[in-house]
Amino acid sequence: MKQLEGAVDTGQEADAHRAGEAIVAPLRKRRLSGELYRRDPKIEALIAELAVLPRDELIARAEITKRSDPGYIPSECLVYFIRASRRDNNEAWFERLYRILIGRVLRSLPKAESSDGRTESLTRGVVRDKVFSRFVELLSADRADYVDKLDYFEVRFDGALASLRRDAQEKAWRDENRSQPLEYDEESGELSPEVEAAAGAHDPFAASDFDDPAYRSRLDAAIEALPIEQSRIIHMLRQGFPIDSKEPDVMTIAKALGRSEKTIRTYRDKAFATLRAAMTDGDER
């Protein structure tokens, strides 16, 4: 591939990273300060290296799923090549890259089925569908015209996907579970799995007031008041770490804290319930 998508304009073209004959176009989205979003320098350099590879070789490396493998291509790079492919007018090339990236996204999302394969969680299924649909929507729209919301996926893919998950979890909890009465298991007296999933889906960081400095200040104080382990879990969720993952090389909250996935989710649900109560009390004062 001699040249990927051209720079945005003459001024930005000078900023494009060149390696051999490859040109890596800069991102267009700007921060509130007016500064352009920038990829990690290592990602930028890797894109330039990959751009001059034969396409079959690039695809072979893109199909590597183990992150510790020296040939592994980060998802940030795949997003770049998919977006750049719109200039090639080659749907077959786009489809090859798209299939690999979508596979990664689906593997990272929670499945509706429980671990024993016998039951399904409506909330998890809804979250999975919403995140997948939104990501596909962004990619499809970008084929027609540049969508700057995708720039964040080239800066920090895992964080961008985690943001979509938080939005989807909040909507799923609000739309499908908030109006339902709490259901308890008659024998154990514990909340039903569906209600636990709904409680865990309530994310204070996805609230509409999150951009309000006063709200964030109250939320930070409420987090610091949590039991230490719950506080650590919330901080890691805030940074985009997954609770658990089937990928052995992915750092998860369960690994970091040396706890089981079930324990982490239980602590998370308790923390969210405490935070929700704290923020509600604050709103009523």
Backbone as JSON, one array per atom type, in Angstrom:
{
  "sequence": "MKQLEGAVDTGQEADAHRAGEAIVAPLRKRRLSGELYRRDPKIEALIAELAVLPRDELIARAEITKRSDPGYIPSECLVYFIRASRRDNNEAWFERLYRILIGRVLRSLPKAESSDGRTESLTRGVVRDKVFSRFVELLSADRADYVDKLDYFEVRFDGALASLRRDAQEKAWRDENRSQPLEYDEESGELSPEVEAAAGAHDPFAASDFDDPAYRSRLDAAIEALPIEQSRIIHMLRQGFPIDSKEPDVMTIAKALGRSEKTIRTYRDKAFATLRAAMTDGDER",
  "N": [[0.86, -1.17, 0.0], [0.97, 1.95, -1.16], [0.25, 4.57, -0.38], [-1.66, 5.82, 2.24], [-4.73, 7.18, 3.48], [-4.94, 10.61, 2.64], [-3.55, 13.61, 4.14], [-5.46, 15.84, 6.25], [-5.56, 18.57, 5.57], [-3.5, 21.09, 3.95], [-1.96, 22.26, 5.99], [-2.02, 20.31, 7.99], [-0.86, 18.22, 6.69], [1.85, 18.51, 6.79], [2.34, 17.68, 9.3], [1.94, 15.0, 9.2], [2.96, 11.65, 9.78], [5.74, 10.13, 8.33], [7.04, 7.19, 6.87], [9.18, 5.56, 4.94], [7.34, 5.32, 2.08], [4.92, 5.64, 3.18], [2.17, 7.46, 4.48], [0.86, 8.67, 7.38], [-2.12, 9.8, 8.25], [-3.04, 12.59, 10.27], [-5.17, 12.8, 13.21], [-8.45, 14.33, 13.45], [-10.18, 15.28, 15.38], [-10.66, 17.62, 18.01], [-9.52, 18.66, 21.24], [-11.01, 20.3, 24.12], [-9.3, 22.35, 24.56], [-8.51, 23.01, 22.08], [-6.48, 21.63, 20.97], [-5.33, 19.09, 18.77], [-6.39, 15.67, 18.81], [-4.09, 13.06, 19.46], [-2.41, 10.12, 18.39], [-0.86, 7.45, 20.3], [2.66, 7.63, 20.25], [4.0, 5.18, 19.7], [2.01, 3.67, 18.49], [1.53, 5.23, 16.26], [4.0, 5.0, 14.92], [4.01, 2.24, 14.44], [1.82, 1.94, 12.73], [2.8, 3.22, 10.45], [4.85, 1.45, 9.78], [3.42, -0.89, 9.25], [1.92, -0.11, 7.09], [3.37, -0.38, 4.76], [3.56, -3.02, 4.3], [2.79, -6.09, 2.49], [-0.62, -6.74, 1.74], [-1.72, -9.25, 2.42], [0.09, -10.16, 4.3], [-0.24, -8.26, 6.29], [-2.88, -8.82, 7.05], [-2.55, -11.41, 8.04], [-1.07, -10.92, 10.34], [-2.88, -9.3, 11.67], [-4.79, -11.11, 12.39], [-3.79, -12.37, 14.58], [-4.47, -13.01, 17.91], [-3.44, -12.99, 20.46], [-2.19, -10.81, 22.75], [0.39, -10.63, 23.74], [1.97, -11.64, 21.78], [4.64, -11.01, 19.56], [3.95, -10.23, 16.99], [1.45, -9.16, 17.16], [-1.18, -6.92, 16.32], [-2.27, -3.9, 17.51], [-5.64, -2.86, 18.26], [-6.12, -0.18, 17.76], [-4.6, 0.36, 15.52], [-5.88, -1.2, 13.58], [-8.33, 0.09, 13.38], [-7.47, 2.46, 12.21], [-6.56, 1.55, 9.65], [-8.91, 0.52, 8.59], [-10.48, 2.83, 8.39], [-8.92, 4.31, 6.64], [-9.19, 2.82, 4.37], [-11.36, 3.63, 2.91], [-10.62, 5.32, 0.92], [-9.54, 3.67, -0.93], [-11.51, 2.44, -2.34], [-12.11, -0.25, -2.27], [-13.93, -2.75, -1.47], [-13.55, -5.39, -0.72], [-11.1, -5.45, 0.63], [-11.71, -3.78, 2.78], [-13.69, -5.37, 4.02], [-12.21, -7.58, 4.9], [-10.55, -6.51, 6.89], [-12.5, -5.41, 8.54], [-13.96, -7.65, 9.42], [-12.12, -8.89, 11.14], [-11.69, -6.92, 13.13], [-14.28, -6.56, 14.16], [-14.68, -9.08, 15.21], [-12.91, -9.01, 17.36], [-14.13, -7.05, 18.93], [-16.6, -8.25, 19.59], [-15.69, -10.44, 21.1], [-14.81, -9.16, 23.34], [-17.04, -8.2, 24.59], [-19.69, -8.61, 27.04], [-21.32, -11.75, 27.24], [-24.71, -12.84, 26.73], [-25.38, -15.26, 27.78], [-25.13, -17.21, 30.78], [-22.37, -18.36, 32.84], [-22.71, -21.09, 33.12], [-24.13, -21.71, 30.92], [-26.84, -22.16, 30.94], [-28.73, -20.24, 31.5], [-29.86, -16.92, 30.55], [-28.96, -13.47, 30.58], [-30.97, -10.75, 30.33], [-30.22, -8.08, 30.49], [-27.4, -8.12, 30.01], [-27.44, -9.08, 27.42], [-28.77, -7.02, 26.08], [-26.97, -4.89, 26.49], [-24.72, -5.85, 25.12], [-25.74, -5.94, 22.47], [-26.36, -3.22, 22.06], [-23.84, -1.92, 22.27], [-22.39, -3.18, 20.22], [-23.98, -2.5, 17.98], [-23.79, 0.3, 18.02], [-21.04, 0.71, 17.6], [-20.68, -0.43, 15.06], [-22.34, 1.27, 13.67], [-20.93, 3.7, 13.84], [-18.59, 3.04, 12.39], [-19.72, 2.52, 9.87], [-20.88, 4.99, 9.2], [-18.58, 6.47, 8.99], [-17.53, 5.57, 6.64], [-18.83, 7.0, 4.73], [-18.49, 9.7, 5.39], [-16.08, 11.57, 7.23], [-15.98, 10.69, 10.61], [-15.5, 12.14, 13.54], [-15.77, 11.09, 16.08], [-14.76, 8.57, 16.07], [-12.09, 8.93, 16.33], [-11.14, 8.71, 18.94], [-11.0, 5.98, 19.25], [-8.73, 5.37, 17.91], [-6.88, 6.47, 19.52], [-7.13, 5.38, 22.12], [-8.27, 2.44, 22.2], [-9.46, 0.44, 23.9], [-10.4, 2.0, 26.03], [-12.25, 3.65, 24.7], [-14.11, 1.77, 23.85], [-14.95, 0.85, 26.31], [-16.26, 3.1, 27.19], [-18.47, 3.16, 25.48], [-19.71, 0.87, 26.44], [-20.38, 1.64, 29.05], [-22.26, 3.65, 28.52], [-24.22, 2.1, 27.24], [-24.91, 0.3, 29.27], [-26.06, 1.99, 31.18], [-28.31, 2.9, 29.76], [-29.63, 0.5, 29.3], [-30.23, -0.34, 31.89], [-31.9, 1.77, 32.7], [-33.98, 1.76, 30.77], [-35.04, -0.86, 30.8], [-35.12, -2.0, 33.34], [-35.56, -0.3, 35.53], [-38.24, 0.25, 36.1], [-39.17, -2.13, 37.02], [-40.27, -4.22, 39.73], [-38.29, -5.13, 42.61], [-36.95, -8.37, 42.64], [-36.71, -11.27, 44.59], [-34.92, -14.24, 45.44], [-36.77, -16.94, 46.57], [-35.81, -18.92, 48.28], [-33.1, -18.35, 49.03], [-33.23, -15.68, 49.61], [-31.8, -13.74, 48.37], [-31.09, -11.16, 45.93], [-32.45, -11.52, 42.64], [-30.64, -12.87, 39.79], [-31.1, -11.27, 37.5], [-31.87, -8.81, 38.57], [-29.6, -8.18, 40.03], [-27.85, -7.84, 37.93], [-28.95, -5.6, 36.77], [-28.57, -3.73, 38.81], [-25.81, -3.64, 38.86], [-25.43, -2.52, 36.43], [-25.97, 0.14, 36.67], [-24.31, 3.02, 36.27], [-22.53, 5.52, 37.72], [-20.79, 7.2, 36.4], [-21.77, 7.54, 33.91], [-23.82, 9.22, 34.09], [-26.02, 11.97, 33.31], [-25.27, 14.3, 34.5], [-22.55, 14.25, 34.74], [-20.68, 15.93, 33.57], [-20.81, 18.15, 35.1], [-18.94, 20.03, 37.31], [-19.48, 20.18, 40.08], [-21.01, 17.91, 40.55], [-19.13, 15.91, 39.91], [-17.25, 16.39, 41.9], [-18.67, 15.72, 44.24], [-19.13, 13.06, 43.65], [-16.52, 12.01, 43.57], [-15.82, 12.32, 46.25], [-17.65, 10.59, 47.42], [-16.77, 8.17, 46.41], [-14.25, 7.92, 47.59], [-15.07, 7.49, 50.16], [-15.93, 4.92, 50.21], [-15.55, 1.41, 51.16], [-12.18, 0.18, 51.08], [-11.55, -1.81, 49.11], [-13.77, -1.79, 47.43], [-13.58, 0.82, 46.55], [-11.18, 0.71, 45.08], [-11.99, -0.97, 43.0], [-13.92, 0.61, 41.71], [-12.32, 2.75, 40.86], [-10.68, 1.42, 39.0], [-12.57, 0.53, 37.13], [-13.32, 2.98, 36.2], [-11.1, 3.69, 34.81], [-11.27, 2.07, 32.66], [-10.67, -0.65, 32.81], [-11.42, -4.1, 32.32], [-13.65, -6.3, 34.13], [-13.27, -9.05, 33.98], [-11.74, -11.34, 31.64], [-11.53, -13.39, 28.74], [-9.24, -13.42, 27.37], [-5.98, -14.28, 27.98], [-3.87, -12.48, 28.33], [-4.84, -10.04, 29.0], [-5.05, -7.44, 31.31], [-7.02, -7.55, 34.12], [-9.57, -6.51, 36.49], [-10.17, -8.48, 38.33], [-7.82, -10.03, 38.28], [-5.92, -8.13, 39.12], [-6.71, -7.56, 41.74], [-6.78, -10.01, 42.87], [-9.11, -11.51, 43.18], [-12.17, -13.4, 42.67], [-14.21, -13.33, 39.66], [-16.94, -13.2, 40.29], [-16.91, -12.23, 42.92], [-15.81, -9.68, 42.51], [-17.82, -8.5, 40.95], [-19.91, -8.52, 42.78], [-18.93, -6.77, 44.77], [-18.73, -4.51, 43.17], [-21.44, -4.02, 42.55], [-22.43, -3.44, 45.11], [-20.95, -1.15, 45.64], [-21.85, 0.59, 43.6], [-24.53, 0.79, 44.36], [-24.26, 2.11, 46.8], [-23.05, 4.5, 45.94], [-25.03, 5.47, 44.24], [-27.07, 5.96, 46.08], [-25.81, 7.9, 47.64], [-25.43, 9.99, 45.8], [-28.05, 10.54, 45.12], [-29.1, 11.4, 47.56], [-27.64, 13.72, 47.78], [-28.7, 15.23, 45.7], [-31.2, 15.79, 46.64], [-30.91, 17.55, 48.62]],
  "CA": [[0.0, 0.0, 0.0], [1.91, 3.05, -1.3], [-0.15, 5.75, 0.38], [-2.96, 5.71, 2.87], [-5.56, 8.38, 3.39], [-4.17, 11.84, 2.66], [-3.71, 14.46, 5.31], [-6.72, 16.57, 6.25], [-5.37, 19.77, 4.75], [-2.08, 21.37, 3.73], [-1.31, 22.5, 7.27], [-1.87, 19.07, 8.73], [-0.04, 17.27, 5.94], [3.22, 18.63, 7.26], [2.43, 16.96, 10.57], [1.74, 13.57, 8.99], [4.14, 10.83, 10.04], [6.16, 9.43, 7.14], [8.0, 6.1, 7.0], [9.23, 5.06, 3.58], [6.39, 6.05, 1.28], [3.63, 5.65, 3.87], [1.78, 8.69, 5.15], [-0.15, 8.42, 8.39], [-2.89, 11.03, 8.41], [-3.33, 12.95, 11.67], [-6.57, 12.8, 13.61], [-9.07, 15.65, 13.26], [-10.94, 15.72, 16.56], [-9.92, 18.52, 18.88], [-9.88, 18.74, 22.64], [-11.59, 21.59, 24.47], [-8.22, 23.33, 24.48], [-8.23, 23.28, 20.67], [-5.4, 20.74, 20.53], [-5.78, 17.89, 18.07], [-6.13, 14.37, 19.41], [-2.91, 12.42, 18.87], [-2.21, 8.72, 18.74], [0.37, 7.13, 21.0], [3.76, 7.59, 19.28], [4.3, 3.81, 19.3], [0.95, 3.28, 17.56], [1.8, 5.99, 15.03], [5.14, 4.38, 14.24], [3.63, 0.91, 13.98], [0.95, 2.11, 11.56], [3.66, 3.53, 9.31], [5.55, 0.22, 9.42], [2.46, -1.85, 8.7], [1.35, 0.41, 5.85], [4.16, -0.78, 3.59], [3.54, -4.49, 4.19], [1.79, -6.66, 1.59], [-1.88, -6.82, 2.47], [-1.91, -10.58, 2.99], [0.93, -10.24, 5.5], [-0.88, -7.44, 7.32], [-4.05, -9.56, 7.52], [-2.08, -12.54, 8.85], [-0.71, -10.38, 11.65], [-4.1, -8.79, 12.3], [-5.56, -12.25, 12.9], [-3.2, -12.8, 15.85], [-5.32, -12.52, 19.0], [-2.7, -12.94, 21.71], [-1.55, -9.5, 22.82], [1.81, -10.75, 24.05], [2.67, -12.09, 20.57], [5.36, -9.89, 18.94], [3.3, -9.82, 15.74], [0.09, -8.66, 17.43], [-1.48, -5.56, 15.88], [-3.27, -3.29, 18.39], [-6.9, -2.5, 17.6], [-6.02, 1.2, 17.3], [-4.07, 0.31, 14.15], [-6.91, -1.75, 12.7], [-9.31, 1.15, 13.13], [-6.85, 3.37, 11.24], [-6.55, 0.97, 8.3], [-10.3, 0.43, 8.12], [-10.91, 4.17, 8.0], [-8.15, 4.72, 5.47], [-9.57, 2.0, 3.21], [-12.44, 4.23, 2.12], [-10.01, 5.97, -0.24], [-9.13, 2.64, -1.89], [-12.69, 1.97, -3.08], [-11.94, -1.7, -2.36], [-14.77, -3.3, -0.42], [-13.01, -6.67, -0.26], [-10.07, -5.12, 1.62], [-12.42, -3.29, 3.96], [-14.38, -6.48, 4.67], [-11.22, -8.43, 5.58], [-10.16, -5.81, 8.12], [-13.71, -5.23, 9.35], [-14.29, -8.93, 10.04], [-11.18, -9.13, 12.24], [-11.93, -5.97, 14.21], [-15.58, -6.86, 14.77], [-14.47, -10.28, 16.02], [-12.29, -8.58, 18.63], [-15.14, -6.32, 19.72], [-17.57, -9.22, 20.12], [-15.05, -11.25, 22.14], [-14.6, -8.34, 24.54], [-18.32, -7.82, 25.18], [-20.3, -9.65, 27.88], [-22.31, -12.58, 26.56], [-25.98, -12.93, 27.44], [-25.44, -16.55, 28.47], [-24.41, -17.33, 32.04], [-21.19, -19.21, 32.73], [-23.09, -22.5, 32.99], [-24.79, -21.88, 29.64], [-28.24, -22.57, 31.11], [-29.61, -19.07, 31.59], [-29.42, -15.73, 29.85], [-29.25, -12.21, 31.23], [-31.52, -9.8, 29.38], [-29.42, -6.86, 30.53], [-26.13, -8.33, 29.31], [-27.75, -9.21, 25.99], [-29.08, -5.68, 25.57], [-25.72, -4.13, 26.47], [-23.92, -6.39, 24.01], [-26.34, -5.5, 21.21], [-26.25, -1.77, 21.93], [-22.45, -1.55, 22.02], [-22.05, -3.67, 18.89], [-24.7, -1.7, 16.99], [-23.24, 1.66, 18.0], [-19.71, 0.68, 16.99], [-20.89, -0.66, 13.62], [-22.93, 2.51, 13.15], [-19.84, 4.67, 13.69], [-17.74, 2.62, 11.27], [-20.48, 2.66, 8.62], [-21.0, 6.42, 8.91], [-17.25, 6.96, 8.63], [-17.29, 5.19, 5.25], [-19.39, 8.04, 3.88], [-17.9, 10.99, 5.75], [-15.24, 11.45, 8.42], [-16.66, 10.78, 11.9], [-14.41, 12.38, 14.49], [-15.96, 10.3, 17.29], [-13.93, 7.38, 15.95], [-10.69, 9.27, 16.61], [-10.76, 8.2, 20.26], [-10.69, 4.55, 19.1], [-7.34, 5.3, 17.45], [-6.05, 6.95, 20.62], [-7.19, 4.36, 23.18], [-9.4, 1.62, 21.77], [-10.13, -0.2, 25.04], [-11.11, 3.03, 26.76], [-13.39, 4.08, 23.89], [-15.11, 0.7, 23.89], [-15.49, 0.85, 27.68], [-17.19, 4.22, 27.26], [-19.71, 2.69, 24.83], [-20.33, -0.09, 27.35], [-21.0, 2.38, 30.16], [-23.48, 4.28, 28.0], [-25.21, 1.05, 26.98], [-25.35, -0.23, 30.56], [-26.96, 2.97, 31.78], [-29.57, 2.9, 29.01], [-30.31, -0.79, 29.52], [-30.78, -0.31, 33.25], [-32.99, 2.74, 32.77], [-35.08, 1.4, 29.88], [-35.62, -2.18, 30.97], [-35.17, -2.54, 34.7], [-35.87, 0.65, 36.6], [-39.66, 0.2, 36.44], [-39.52, -3.46, 37.51], [-40.11, -4.39, 41.18], [-37.17, -5.99, 42.98], [-37.33, -9.76, 42.79], [-35.8, -12.0, 45.45], [-35.02, -15.69, 45.43], [-37.57, -17.33, 47.72], [-35.06, -19.78, 49.2], [-31.9, -17.71, 49.57], [-33.51, -14.31, 50.03], [-30.91, -12.83, 47.66], [-31.63, -10.57, 44.71], [-32.38, -12.39, 41.48], [-29.52, -12.52, 38.9], [-31.47, -10.18, 36.61], [-31.85, -7.55, 39.32], [-28.19, -7.9, 40.32], [-27.26, -7.32, 36.69], [-29.46, -4.24, 36.6], [-27.9, -2.88, 39.8], [-24.44, -3.47, 38.42], [-25.39, -1.73, 35.2], [-26.09, 1.56, 36.98], [-22.96, 3.56, 36.29], [-22.59, 6.95, 38.04], [-19.95, 7.96, 35.48], [-22.52, 7.75, 32.67], [-24.95, 10.11, 34.4], [-26.08, 13.18, 32.48], [-24.65, 15.4, 35.26], [-21.14, 13.97, 34.98], [-19.88, 17.06, 33.13], [-20.93, 19.2, 36.11], [-17.84, 19.93, 38.28], [-20.01, 19.94, 41.43], [-21.39, 16.49, 40.59], [-17.9, 15.1, 39.95], [-16.63, 16.57, 43.21], [-19.44, 14.91, 45.18], [-18.92, 11.65, 43.31], [-15.17, 11.64, 44.02], [-15.86, 12.21, 47.71], [-18.41, 9.37, 47.74], [-15.91, 7.03, 46.07], [-13.21, 7.83, 48.62], [-15.69, 7.03, 51.41], [-16.25, 3.5, 50.08], [-14.53, 0.48, 51.67], [-11.0, 0.29, 50.23], [-11.58, -2.7, 47.95], [-14.8, -1.27, 46.53], [-13.03, 2.04, 45.97], [-10.22, 0.31, 44.06], [-12.74, -1.5, 41.86], [-14.53, 1.73, 41.0], [-11.25, 3.49, 40.19], [-10.23, 0.64, 37.85], [-13.64, 0.61, 36.15], [-13.26, 4.34, 35.66], [-9.97, 3.73, 33.88], [-11.56, 1.22, 31.51], [-10.25, -2.04, 32.99], [-12.53, -5.05, 32.38], [-13.7, -7.11, 35.34], [-12.66, -10.34, 33.64], [-11.55, -11.49, 30.2], [-11.08, -14.71, 28.3], [-7.89, -13.25, 26.83], [-5.06, -14.46, 29.12], [-2.9, -11.4, 28.48], [-5.52, -8.8, 29.35], [-5.09, -7.15, 32.74], [-8.39, -7.37, 34.58], [-9.73, -6.14, 37.9], [-10.09, -9.72, 39.11], [-6.4, -10.38, 38.4], [-5.2, -7.11, 39.89], [-7.08, -7.62, 43.16], [-6.7, -11.39, 43.34], [-10.45, -11.95, 43.57], [-12.93, -14.04, 41.6], [-15.08, -12.43, 38.92], [-18.2, -13.06, 41.03], [-16.67, -11.34, 44.06], [-15.63, -8.32, 41.99], [-19.14, -7.99, 40.53], [-20.69, -8.28, 44.0], [-18.42, -5.53, 45.35], [-19.1, -3.41, 42.27], [-22.86, -3.73, 42.73], [-22.58, -2.77, 46.41], [-20.39, 0.2, 45.51], [-22.76, 1.39, 42.78], [-25.72, 1.07, 45.16], [-23.87, 3.14, 47.77], [-22.83, 5.76, 45.22], [-26.33, 5.94, 43.77], [-27.77, 6.52, 47.24], [-25.11, 9.12, 48.05], [-25.69, 11.05, 44.83], [-29.47, 10.87, 45.21], [-29.24, 12.21, 48.77], [-27.09, 15.04, 47.51], [-29.6, 15.95, 44.81], [-32.42, 16.17, 47.34], [-30.63, 18.57, 49.64]],
  "C": [[0.9, 1.23, 0.0], [1.55, 4.23, -0.41], [-1.53, 5.55, 0.95], [-3.66, 7.06, 2.79], [-4.73, 9.64, 3.55], [-4.42, 12.66, 3.89], [-4.96, 15.31, 5.15], [-6.62, 17.83, 5.41], [-3.88, 20.03, 4.66], [-1.33, 21.57, 5.04], [-1.06, 21.23, 8.03], [-0.96, 18.1, 8.01], [1.41, 17.32, 6.39], [3.44, 17.87, 8.55], [2.3, 15.46, 10.4], [3.05, 12.83, 9.16], [4.49, 10.04, 8.79], [7.18, 8.35, 7.49], [8.05, 5.42, 5.65], [8.3, 5.93, 2.75], [5.02, 6.16, 1.97], [3.39, 6.99, 4.55], [0.66, 8.36, 6.12], [-0.87, 9.73, 8.67], [-3.15, 11.33, 9.87], [-4.82, 12.87, 11.95], [-7.13, 14.22, 13.5], [-9.79, 16.17, 14.5], [-10.06, 16.58, 17.46], [-10.43, 18.46, 20.32], [-10.48, 20.12, 22.92], [-10.56, 22.7, 24.37], [-7.91, 23.73, 23.04], [-7.14, 22.39, 20.1], [-5.98, 19.51, 19.86], [-5.5, 16.64, 18.9], [-4.92, 13.76, 18.7], [-2.84, 10.97, 19.31], [-0.96, 8.58, 19.6], [1.49, 7.04, 19.97], [4.1, 6.18, 18.81], [3.27, 3.3, 18.3], [1.19, 3.96, 16.21], [2.93, 5.36, 14.23], [4.79, 3.01, 13.68], [2.73, 0.98, 12.76], [1.79, 2.36, 10.31], [4.42, 2.29, 8.84], [4.62, -0.77, 8.72], [1.94, -1.42, 7.33], [2.1, -0.04, 4.61], [4.23, -2.29, 3.43], [2.57, -4.93, 3.11], [0.51, -6.89, 2.39], [-2.11, -8.19, 3.11], [-1.1, -10.75, 4.28], [0.31, -9.43, 6.63], [-2.09, -8.17, 7.91], [-3.62, -10.71, 8.43], [-1.7, -12.07, 10.25], [-1.94, -9.88, 12.4], [-4.92, -9.91, 12.92], [-4.97, -12.83, 14.19], [-4.0, -12.19, 16.99], [-4.6, -12.37, 20.34], [-1.88, -11.66, 21.79], [-0.06, -9.57, 23.09], [2.64, -11.22, 22.86], [3.35, -10.89, 19.92], [4.69, -9.37, 17.67], [1.93, -9.22, 15.92], [-0.06, -7.21, 16.98], [-2.56, -4.98, 16.8], [-4.5, -2.85, 17.6], [-6.89, -1.06, 17.11], [-5.55, 1.25, 15.85], [-5.12, -0.2, 13.17], [-7.96, -0.7, 12.38], [-8.75, 2.13, 12.1], [-6.95, 2.81, 9.83], [-7.96, 0.83, 7.74], [-10.79, 1.79, 7.64], [-10.19, 4.63, 6.74], [-8.59, 3.99, 4.21], [-10.66, 2.63, 2.37], [-11.9, 4.96, 0.89], [-9.65, 4.95, -1.32], [-10.27, 2.21, -2.79], [-12.6, 0.46, -3.31], [-12.7, -2.33, -1.2], [-14.23, -4.61, 0.14], [-11.95, -6.45, 0.82], [-10.7, -4.63, 2.91], [-13.05, -4.44, 4.73], [-13.4, -7.37, 5.44], [-10.8, -7.8, 6.91], [-11.34, -5.71, 9.09], [-14.05, -6.52, 10.1], [-13.4, -9.19, 11.26], [-11.47, -8.21, 13.42], [-13.25, -6.25, 14.92], [-15.48, -8.11, 15.65], [-13.86, -9.93, 17.36], [-13.31, -7.89, 19.53], [-16.11, -7.3, 20.37], [-16.97, -10.07, 21.23], [-14.89, -10.47, 23.44], [-15.9, -7.98, 25.25], [-18.92, -8.95, 26.01], [-21.34, -10.43, 27.09], [-23.58, -12.66, 27.41], [-26.06, -14.2, 28.26], [-24.66, -16.5, 29.78], [-23.25, -18.29, 31.84], [-21.54, -20.68, 32.57], [-23.84, -22.78, 31.7], [-26.26, -22.21, 29.73], [-29.21, -21.39, 31.12], [-29.01, -17.9, 30.82], [-29.8, -14.49, 30.65], [-29.74, -11.23, 30.17], [-30.68, -8.55, 29.32], [-28.11, -7.02, 29.77], [-26.36, -8.43, 27.81], [-28.03, -7.86, 25.36], [-27.82, -4.84, 25.45], [-24.85, -4.56, 25.3], [-24.43, -5.87, 22.67], [-26.17, -4.01, 20.99], [-24.83, -1.34, 21.59], [-22.05, -1.96, 20.6], [-22.7, -2.79, 17.82], [-24.12, -0.3, 16.88], [-21.88, 1.7, 17.33], [-19.83, 0.49, 15.48], [-21.46, 0.59, 12.96], [-21.86, 3.56, 12.9], [-18.95, 4.32, 12.51], [-18.44, 2.84, 9.93], [-20.59, 4.13, 8.22], [-19.67, 6.99, 8.44], [-16.89, 6.59, 7.19], [-17.77, 6.28, 4.3], [-18.74, 9.4, 4.13], [-17.17, 10.84, 7.08], [-16.04, 11.67, 9.7], [-15.6, 10.94, 12.99], [-14.57, 11.61, 15.8], [-15.12, 9.02, 17.26], [-12.46, 7.66, 16.27], [-10.23, 8.7, 17.95], [-10.4, 6.72, 20.19], [-9.28, 4.35, 18.55], [-6.37, 5.76, 18.53], [-5.97, 5.89, 21.72], [-8.43, 3.51, 22.95], [-10.17, 1.04, 22.95], [-10.94, 0.81, 25.84], [-12.35, 3.51, 26.03], [-14.5, 3.04, 23.93], [-15.76, 0.63, 25.28], [-16.5, 1.98, 27.85], [-18.53, 3.86, 26.62], [-20.45, 1.73, 25.75], [-21.03, 0.62, 28.5], [-22.3, 3.05, 29.71], [-24.59, 3.25, 27.81], [-25.77, 0.47, 28.27], [-26.35, 0.71, 31.23], [-28.32, 2.95, 31.08], [-30.35, 1.61, 29.25], [-30.96, -0.82, 30.89], [-32.0, 0.6, 33.33], [-34.21, 2.27, 31.98], [-35.79, 0.11, 30.26], [-35.83, -2.62, 32.41], [-35.66, -1.58, 35.78], [-37.33, 0.54, 37.04], [-40.09, -1.15, 37.01], [-39.35, -3.54, 39.03], [-38.94, -5.31, 41.46], [-37.67, -7.41, 43.21], [-36.27, -10.5, 43.6], [-36.0, -13.5, 45.28], [-35.73, -16.13, 46.71], [-36.79, -18.14, 48.74], [-33.89, -19.05, 49.85], [-32.16, -16.32, 50.11], [-32.63, -13.29, 49.34], [-31.61, -12.27, 46.43], [-31.48, -11.54, 43.56], [-31.21, -11.97, 40.6], [-29.85, -11.34, 37.99], [-31.41, -8.83, 37.31], [-30.42, -7.18, 39.69], [-27.51, -7.31, 39.1], [-27.69, -5.89, 36.47], [-28.77, -3.28, 37.56], [-26.47, -2.61, 39.37], [-24.33, -2.6, 37.19], [-25.5, -0.24, 35.48], [-24.69, 2.14, 37.17], [-23.02, 5.06, 36.56], [-21.76, 7.81, 37.1], [-20.65, 8.23, 34.16], [-23.69, 8.7, 32.89], [-24.87, 11.39, 33.58], [-25.4, 14.36, 33.17], [-23.14, 15.26, 35.38], [-20.23, 15.13, 34.54], [-19.93, 18.23, 34.11], [-19.82, 19.03, 37.15], [-18.33, 19.62, 39.7], [-20.41, 18.48, 41.59], [-20.15, 15.62, 40.71], [-17.22, 15.2, 41.31], [-17.34, 15.72, 44.27], [-19.2, 13.43, 44.93], [-17.55, 11.18, 43.78], [-15.13, 11.44, 45.53], [-16.58, 10.93, 48.13], [-17.57, 8.12, 47.47], [-14.85, 6.83, 47.15], [-13.77, 7.31, 49.94], [-16.05, 5.55, 51.37], [-15.2, 2.64, 50.8], [-13.4, 0.38, 50.64], [-11.08, -0.57, 48.97], [-12.63, -2.24, 46.94], [-14.29, -0.02, 45.81], [-12.03, 1.71, 44.85], [-10.92, -0.19, 42.8], [-13.33, -0.37, 41.04], [-13.48, 2.53, 40.24], [-10.78, 2.74, 38.93], [-11.3, 0.61, 36.75], [-13.6, 1.96, 35.44], [-12.15, 4.47, 34.62], [-10.15, 2.78, 32.69], [-11.11, -0.22, 31.62], [-11.47, -2.96, 33.01], [-12.5, -5.82, 33.69], [-13.01, -8.44, 35.11], [-12.53, -10.41, 32.13], [-11.1, -12.91, 29.89], [-9.68, -14.65, 27.69], [-6.89, -13.31, 27.98], [-4.11, -13.3, 29.35], [-3.53, -10.07, 28.86], [-5.51, -8.61, 30.87], [-6.52, -6.83, 33.15], [-8.42, -6.97, 36.05], [-9.6, -7.37, 38.79], [-8.64, -10.14, 39.33], [-5.68, -9.41, 39.33], [-5.48, -7.22, 41.39], [-7.05, -9.03, 43.72], [-8.03, -11.93, 43.84], [-11.13, -12.63, 42.38], [-13.8, -13.0, 40.9], [-16.38, -12.16, 39.69], [-18.04, -12.1, 42.21], [-16.54, -9.89, 43.61], [-16.99, -7.72, 41.61], [-20.02, -7.69, 41.75], [-20.25, -6.97, 44.66], [-18.79, -4.32, 44.49], [-20.56, -3.01, 42.48], [-23.12, -3.0, 44.05], [-22.08, -1.33, 46.33], [-21.32, 1.1, 44.71], [-24.03, 1.75, 43.56], [-25.44, 2.17, 46.18], [-23.71, 4.49, 47.1], [-24.16, 6.34, 44.74], [-27.1, 6.61, 44.91], [-27.15, 7.85, 47.66], [-25.42, 10.27, 47.1], [-27.15, 11.48, 44.86], [-29.73, 11.75, 46.42], [-28.75, 13.63, 48.53], [-28.0, 15.88, 46.64], [-30.82, 16.49, 45.54], [-32.19, 17.27, 48.37], [-30.75, 19.97, 49.06]]
}
